[in-house]
Amino acid sequence: MAANTRDIRRRIKSVKNTAQITKAMQMVAASKMRKAQQLALDGRPYAQLLNRISAALNEVTFDERHPLLEHREVKKEMVILISTDKGLCGALNTNLLREAAKFDSARTVFVTAGKKGAQWALRSGRNVIADFQLKDTPSFLETKAISRLAIEKFLDGTVDKVSLLTSRFINTLTQVPVTFELLPVSPLPSNQEAMEKVHAQGPMDVTFEPNAGRGPGCFASVLRAFRRLPGHCRSSRPPSTAHGWWR
């Protein structure tokens, strides 16, 4: 009887110790999740304002069009696929890769950022021309190589269109796969709430100095900012810092 009592006490103590460890892990993961959520939301105001500016300038007719505005027949498309590095994140990767599978493999090349996307592309025999390993919170310099590659391939005619396929963060349990057309430069799709705010602000007045004849040069200044395609990549990067609990 005494032996059974000691065994029961030992098991109770073991369960309590395990509970303390898992509680600590949950608190750490919750803290990381809050940071990941904030990172997912921080880049949106910048992307939305830049989108509004580029859309307004895109409506202005210039005597000379900037090369990054050129719309061509799409014979080859580049898709920048941004996924997570690990699993345990519900249907995030499943839905994202299901959307990626809809692209015609004969006329699509992939640039991957995230191990899950890279593994899927290789398994399915997709044409992967570059793979980038990014941290959970990549810096601008780390992601600049993606935008540089996309712009170079578009300007030299290797691809006629560049799209970004990623997951839009709605809340902790909901991430929706979305595709953005990055090149040629065009207005990016936004959620309904963001679009209502833009429409409420009315049309954007565009003033050129010294004159509108140098419009492409003015637009080039905006495009230099738009070269920060990683800005969209960073705001689109699935929150992965809370892996092991949320992921």
C-alpha positions as CSV (number, residue, x, y, z in Angstrom):
1,M,0.0,0.0,0.0
2,A,2.8,2.4,0.9
3,A,4.6,1.6,-2.4
4,N,1.4,2.4,-4.3
5,T,1.0,5.7,-2.5
6,R,4.6,6.7,-3.3
7,D,4.0,5.7,-7.0
8,I,0.9,7.8,-7.1
9,R,2.7,10.8,-5.5
10,R,5.6,10.4,-8.0
11,R,3.2,10.4,-10.9
12,I,1.3,13.5,-9.6
13,K,4.6,15.4,-9.2
14,S,5.6,14.3,-12.8
15,V,2.3,15.6,-14.2
16,K,2.7,18.9,-12.4
17,N,6.3,19.4,-13.7
18,T,5.1,18.6,-17.2
19,A,2.2,21.1,-16.8
20,Q,4.7,23.8,-15.7
21,I,6.9,23.2,-18.7
22,T,4.0,23.2,-21.2
23,K,2.6,26.4,-19.7
24,A,6.0,28.1,-20.0
25,M,6.2,27.0,-23.7
26,Q,2.7,28.3,-24.3
27,M,3.5,31.7,-22.8
28,V,6.6,32.0,-24.9
29,A,4.7,31.0,-28.1
30,A,1.9,33.4,-27.3
31,S,4.5,36.2,-27.0
32,K,6.0,35.3,-30.3
33,M,2.6,35.1,-31.9
34,R,1.8,38.6,-30.8
35,K,5.0,39.9,-32.4
36,A,4.4,37.9,-35.5
37,Q,0.9,39.3,-35.8
38,Q,2.2,42.8,-35.5
39,L,4.8,42.2,-38.1
40,A,2.2,40.9,-40.5
41,L,0.1,44.1,-40.0
42,D,2.9,46.7,-39.8
43,G,3.7,46.7,-43.5
44,R,0.2,47.2,-44.8
45,P,-0.1,51.0,-44.5
46,Y,3.1,51.4,-46.5
47,A,2.0,49.0,-49.2
48,Q,-1.5,50.5,-49.4
49,L,-0.1,54.1,-49.8
50,L,2.5,53.1,-52.3
51,N,-0.3,51.2,-54.2
52,R,-2.5,54.3,-54.2
53,I,0.4,56.5,-55.5
54,S,1.4,54.1,-58.3
55,A,-2.2,53.6,-59.3
56,A,-2.8,57.4,-59.6
57,L,0.4,57.8,-61.7
58,N,-0.4,54.8,-63.8
59,E,-3.5,56.6,-65.0
60,V,-1.6,59.6,-66.3
61,T,-0.7,59.4,-70.0
62,F,3.0,60.0,-70.8
63,D,4.6,60.4,-74.2
64,E,7.0,57.7,-73.1
65,R,6.1,54.8,-70.9
66,H,8.4,53.3,-68.3
67,P,9.6,49.8,-69.1
68,L,8.1,48.4,-65.9
69,L,4.6,49.6,-67.0
70,E,4.8,47.7,-70.3
71,H,2.0,45.2,-70.7
72,R,3.0,42.3,-72.9
73,E,1.4,39.0,-74.1
74,V,2.1,36.6,-71.2
75,K,4.2,33.8,-72.6
76,K,6.1,33.2,-69.4
77,E,5.2,34.2,-65.9
78,M,7.3,34.3,-62.8
79,V,5.6,33.4,-59.5
80,I,7.2,34.4,-56.2
81,L,5.9,31.8,-53.8
82,I,6.2,32.7,-50.1
83,S,5.5,29.9,-47.7
84,T,6.5,28.8,-44.2
85,D,9.6,26.8,-43.2
86,K,7.8,24.4,-41.0
87,G,4.4,22.7,-40.6
88,L,1.9,22.5,-37.8
89,C,0.1,25.6,-39.1
90,G,-3.2,24.1,-40.1
91,A,-4.2,24.5,-43.7
92,L,-2.0,27.5,-44.4
93,N,0.5,25.7,-46.6
94,T,-2.1,23.2,-48.0
95,N,-4.3,26.0,-49.3
96,L,-1.3,28.0,-50.5
97,L,0.2,25.2,-52.5
98,R,-3.2,24.2,-53.9
99,E,-3.4,27.7,-55.3
100,A,0.2,27.4,-56.7
101,A,-0.7,24.1,-58.4
102,K,-3.2,26.0,-60.6
103,F,-0.5,27.8,-62.5
104,D,0.4,26.3,-65.9
105,S,3.8,24.5,-65.3
106,A,4.7,24.9,-69.0
107,R,4.6,28.7,-68.9
108,T,5.5,29.4,-65.3
109,V,8.8,29.7,-63.4
110,F,8.9,29.8,-59.6
111,V,11.0,31.8,-57.2
112,T,10.5,30.3,-53.7
113,A,11.0,31.8,-50.2
114,G,10.2,29.2,-47.5
115,K,11.1,25.5,-47.3
116,K,7.6,24.2,-47.7
117,G,7.1,26.0,-51.0
118,A,10.5,24.9,-52.3
119,Q,9.9,21.3,-51.3
120,W,6.5,21.3,-53.1
121,A,8.0,22.8,-56.2
122,L,10.7,20.3,-56.5
123,R,8.4,17.3,-55.8
124,S,5.9,18.4,-58.4
125,G,8.6,19.0,-61.0
126,R,8.1,22.8,-61.3
127,N,10.7,25.0,-62.8
128,V,12.4,26.7,-59.8
129,I,14.9,29.4,-61.0
130,A,15.8,30.6,-57.5
131,D,15.3,29.7,-53.8
132,F,15.7,32.2,-51.0
133,Q,16.1,31.3,-47.4
134,L,14.6,34.1,-45.3
135,K,14.5,34.6,-41.5
136,D,11.2,35.0,-39.7
137,T,11.8,38.7,-39.8
138,P,13.8,39.3,-42.9
139,S,15.5,42.7,-43.4
140,F,15.2,44.8,-46.5
141,L,18.7,43.9,-47.6
142,E,18.0,40.2,-47.3
143,T,14.9,40.4,-49.4
144,K,16.2,42.9,-52.0
145,A,17.7,40.1,-54.0
146,I,14.2,38.8,-54.8
147,S,13.0,42.2,-56.2
148,R,16.3,42.6,-58.1
149,L,15.9,39.2,-59.8
150,A,12.2,39.8,-60.6
151,I,12.9,43.2,-62.2
152,E,15.9,41.9,-64.2
153,K,13.9,39.0,-65.6
154,F,11.0,41.2,-66.5
155,L,13.2,43.9,-68.2
156,D,15.2,41.5,-70.3
157,G,12.1,39.7,-71.5
158,T,12.7,36.4,-69.8
159,V,9.2,36.7,-68.2
160,D,6.3,38.9,-69.2
161,K,4.6,39.0,-65.8
162,V,5.7,38.7,-62.2
163,S,3.2,37.6,-59.5
164,L,3.5,37.2,-55.8
165,L,1.6,34.2,-54.2
166,T,1.4,34.3,-50.4
167,S,-1.1,34.1,-47.6
168,R,-3.0,37.2,-46.4
169,F,-3.2,37.3,-42.6
170,I,-6.7,37.7,-41.4
171,N,-6.4,36.4,-37.8
172,T,-4.6,33.7,-35.9
173,L,-6.7,30.9,-37.4
174,T,-7.4,32.3,-40.8
175,Q,-4.9,33.0,-43.6
176,V,-6.2,33.3,-47.2
177,P,-4.0,32.6,-50.2
178,V,-3.8,35.6,-52.5
179,T,-2.0,36.4,-55.7
180,F,-0.7,39.9,-56.4
181,E,0.5,41.1,-59.8
182,L,3.7,42.9,-59.2
183,L,5.0,43.5,-62.7
184,P,4.0,45.2,-64.9
185,V,3.3,47.7,-62.1
186,S,-0.4,47.8,-61.5
187,P,-2.7,48.5,-58.5
188,L,-2.5,45.8,-56.0
189,P,-5.8,44.2,-54.8
190,S,-6.7,45.2,-51.2
191,N,-9.3,44.0,-48.8
192,Q,-12.7,45.6,-48.8
193,E,-12.1,47.8,-45.7
194,A,-8.9,49.2,-47.2
195,M,-10.5,49.9,-50.6
196,E,-13.4,51.8,-48.8
197,K,-10.8,54.0,-47.1
198,V,-9.1,54.7,-50.4
199,H,-12.3,55.6,-52.1
200,A,-13.4,57.8,-49.2
201,Q,-10.2,59.8,-49.7
202,G,-11.2,60.6,-53.3
203,P,-8.9,60.9,-56.3
204,M,-5.3,61.7,-55.7
205,D,-4.0,65.0,-57.3
206,V,-0.8,64.6,-59.3
207,T,1.5,67.5,-59.7
208,F,4.6,67.3,-61.9
209,E,7.6,69.5,-61.6
210,P,9.0,70.9,-63.8
211,N,6.3,69.5,-66.2
212,A,4.4,66.4,-67.1
213,G,6.6,65.8,-70.1
214,R,9.1,64.3,-67.7
215,G,6.4,62.1,-66.3
216,P,8.4,58.8,-66.7
217,G,11.2,60.3,-64.7
218,C,8.8,61.2,-61.9
219,F,7.3,57.7,-62.1
220,A,10.8,56.2,-62.0
221,S,11.1,57.8,-58.5
222,V,8.0,55.9,-57.4
223,L,9.2,52.8,-59.1
224,R,12.5,53.0,-57.1
225,A,10.3,52.7,-54.0
226,F,8.2,50.0,-55.7
227,R,11.5,48.1,-56.3
228,R,11.0,47.3,-52.7
229,L,8.9,44.4,-53.7
230,P,10.3,42.8,-50.5
231,G,8.1,45.4,-48.7
232,H,5.2,43.3,-49.9
233,C,7.2,40.2,-49.3
234,R,7.8,41.1,-45.7
235,S,4.2,42.1,-45.0
236,S,3.1,38.9,-46.8
237,R,5.6,36.6,-45.0
238,P,3.5,34.1,-43.0
239,P,4.1,34.6,-39.3
240,S,6.5,31.7,-38.5
241,T,8.1,32.8,-35.3
242,A,5.6,30.9,-33.2
243,H,6.4,27.5,-34.7
244,G,6.0,24.5,-32.4
245,W,2.8,25.8,-31.0
246,W,0.9,27.7,-33.7
247,R,2.8,26.5,-36.7
